[in-house]
Amino acid sequence: MPWLQLAMNLGRIEPETLQDVLESIGAVAISFSNAGSDPVLEPTPGSTPLWARTRVSALLPTSLRSDAVADEIQTRLTGADFNSLEFSVIPDYDWQQEWKRHAHPMRFGKRLRVCPSTRKKQETGWAEVVLEPGLAFGTGAHESTAMCLEWLAGTPLEGKTVLDFGCGSGVLAISALALGARSAVAVDRDDQALQATRANASRNACDHQLRVLALSDLPTNAQYDVLLANILSATLIDLAPTLSKITAPGANVILSGILDHQSEGVRLAYANWLELSVKNEQNGWVLLTGARAH
């Protein structure tokens, strides 16, 4: 069915307040985007991004009248930029099917292919991961994920235990298993990411080797041979003490989701237990890696 799309500038409204109002009116999806020229970053878990100018979009049932929605917003909110309020009707769209139609197999290194289920075609000598991201972040197309996959494809993983911290679609953990890792644990605080990872693990017949856990369920006494964390730099900095406790001596640590000017801050946060260096760089994003000595 078609949807009524609302778009407006955030103005001086707190994003959580606007989100609560839109959801109470009947919004089924809400997104925040950069309306100016500030850099666009993936938000940290549990937070809402704020730019100097933020644009808000929401999808509502077409049974709601746009004038009634506008009146409700103006009645319940102060500080809103009502002159920016726009409505349009858009057709229903299956984003996941659209991704399948346009996605193509991607090669990483000399032995890993990631492809959508509609384009599956096994090639001799290549480990293949079949992926559907669902509503979770992580298809391999973004530079931060691609660099992690290239590192995995170029590293001997046989017999290794792997932790994918902030797993998104599960592509890193599943790729590690396809490349020979003994077992993997995928952790995220987003339920949609956990659902997508479990579905992709089943799709790749590796669910018996992969434990998918909510962040609160991650054992604090376990240690891993390979630790992958593809999340934002601020979160990586905050996580340094936590990741130290679960990284085995001699383990490889791979950190991504870092812009080049942020790499020094991340490196310093880990300096008391890990020496990190830039392993790869793509379009302003960097991959930091290191091996724990003790």
N, C-alpha and C positions, 0 to 999 in steps of 0.2 A: 504494500500500500504506500501511497505518497506520504511525505512528512512536511510539517510546517517548520521551516528553519528560521530561527531568530538569531540575529547578529547584532552586537553592540560593543562599544568600548567600555572597558572596566571602570575607567574614571577613578573616583576616590573610594569606591566600594571595596570592602574586603572580599577576596575571591570566595572564601568559604560561605560568607553571608549570601552572596549572589547565587552560589550553587544551591544552598538550602532553599532559597525562594523559588528558583527554577524547578527544582525537583518536586517541591510541594505543588507547583502548578501542573506538573505532569511531564517534565522533560525526561526523555529516555536516554539521552546522551548529551554531555557537555564537554566542550574543549576550550582551552585557552591557547592563544597563539600570539606571536610577536607582530604588533601593528606598526613597528618602526624598523630601525636598522640594527638593533642590538643583536648580538650572537644568540642563536637558538641552541639550547642545551636540553638534553633529556633530564627531567626533574628527578631529584632524589626521592627515594621511596617515602610515601606518606606526605609529600609536600606539593605545593602548587606553584608553578613558575610565575614570577613577576618581572615584567619588563617596564621600561619607562612608559610605553604605550602598549597596553594589552587588549587584544580583541577576544571577545567571548562569542562562541557559537553554541546553539542548543537545538536539538531536534524534539519537536512536540507533535502529538497527534493532530491531524488536520480537523478533527472534531472541535478543536479549540479555535475560537475566533481571534485573529491577531489584535483587534482593538481591545478585546477583553483582557488578553495577556498583557498588552501595553499598560492598560489601566491598573492591573494588579501590580505590576512591577513599580509603577510610579507611586502607588499608594503605600507600598511596603518598604521602599528603599529611598534613602536620601543620598545625594552625592552622585547619582547615576548620570551618565552622559546620554540623556534621552534623545538629543538631536541625532545621535549616531544609531539609534534603534532602527533596524531594518527587518522585514519579513519577506520570505520567499517560499514557494512550494517546490520541493525537489522529489524526484521519483525514488522509490525504494531501490536499494543498491546492495548487492551481495559482495561486500569488499573481499571476502575470502576467496570467492570464485573468481573475482577480477584479478586478484593476485596470482591465482593459478594460471589464468589465461596468459598473463604477460610475463610471469617469472620464467627464467631459463636456468638450466643447470650451471652451477658456478664451480670452478676448479680452484683449489687451494694447494699450493706447493705442487708436488709431482705425484700425489697419491690420494687426494681427497676430493670427492665431488659432493655438493649439496644441491638437491633439486626438489621441486614440488612433486607431489604424488602423480600429477597428470603428465609429467615429463620423465618419469622413471625409465632409465635405459642403462642397464649395467654394462660397464666397460671393463675389460680385462685389465687387471693391475691397479684398479682404482677402488678404494674404499668408498662406499656410497651411503649417504644419509638422505633419507626421504623426509621432507619437512613440510608441515603446515603450521604456521605461527599462531593461528587462531587469533585471540585478542592480546597475545603477549608480544613483547619486544624481542627481536632477534631472528633475522632471516639469513644473515651472512652478507647482506648487501651493504650495511653500514661499515665504515672504515674500522671502527673499534672492534666489531665482531670479526671482520675479515682478517685483521691482523692476528687475532687469537687463533683463528682457524689455520692460518698459514704457519703459525708457530707449532701448533699441534701436528700438522702434516709433515713438518721437518724435524720432529723429535721422536726418538725411540720411546714408546710407551708400554712395551710389553711388561706385564707383571706389576704395573704401577696402579696405585689407588689415587683417584682424582676427585677433587672437590670443585664444583661449579657454583660459586657464591654469587647469587643474583642471577638465576639461571634463565629467566625469560622463557623462551620457547624450548630450552633444553638443548639447543644445537651444539654447545660446546661439550657438555658431558656426553652426549650421544656420539659426537664425532670422535671423542677420545676413546670410547669403547670400540667404535668401528675401526680405529687405528691400532687396537691391540691392548688397551688398558685392561687390567684385571677387573676392576670395579669402579663405580663412580657414585658420588652423592651430589644431588642437585638441590639447592636451597634457594628459597625466595620467600618474601613476605606477602606477595601478591597471589591470591587464590587463583586468578586467571592464568598466571604463569605456571603454577603447579599443575593445573588441569591440562594446559597445553603441553607441558613437559611429559606428563604421564601418557597422554595420547600419542606423542611423537615417539616415546620409548616403545610403546606397544607396536606402533607402525614399523619400527625398525627392529623388532624382535629382540630388544635388549633390556626389557623391563625386569628380567630376573637378575641382571647385573647392576641395575640402577635404582638407588633409593631416592625418592623424591620427598623432601621434608620441608615443612614450614620452618622459618627461621628459629622460632621458639623451641622446635624439637631437635635442633642440631646438637648432637652429643658434645659436651665440653671436654671430654677426655680422649676423643679420637684425634689422630694425626694423619695427614695425607702426604703422599709423595709429590703430587702436583696440585697447586692451588691456582684456580683461575677466577678472577674477579673483574668483570666487565661492567663497571658502574661509574658514577661520577666521581671526580677527584675529591670533592669535599667529603663524600661518604667514605672513600678509600682512606682518607686521612683519619677520620673518626674510627675506622675499623682496625687500624694498625695494631692496637693491643690485643684485640679479639683474634685477629688472624695469626698473630704470633703464637698464641696458645695451641693452635690446631695445625701448625706447619711443622712437619717432621724435620729433624736434622738432615741436611743434604737435599731437601725438597726444592723443586722449582716453583717459583712464584711468578705469576703472569698477571699484570695489572693493566687494564685498558679503560677506555672512556675518558681519557685525559687529553686536554688540549696542550699544545706544546709549551705555552707559557705557564701551565700549572704543574709541569713535571717536576720541577725542583722542589716545590712544596710537598708533593707526594713522596719524593725520594727522601727528604729530610725527616718526614714522619716515621719512616721505617728504618732510619739509619742506625738505631741502637741494636738492631738484630738482623738487618738484611741490607746488603749493598745492591742497589738497583741501578740499572743503566738503560738507556734508550736502545731498544732492539729493532724497532721499526717505526716508520712515520708515514702517514698518508693524509694529505690534504689538511694539515694542521693538527691531526690527531696523532698521539704517540702511544707506543706499547713499551711498558717498562717490564724488565725481567731481572731476576736474580736467583741465586741458589743459596739457601740458608746453610751457613757453615756450622752453626751450633744450636 
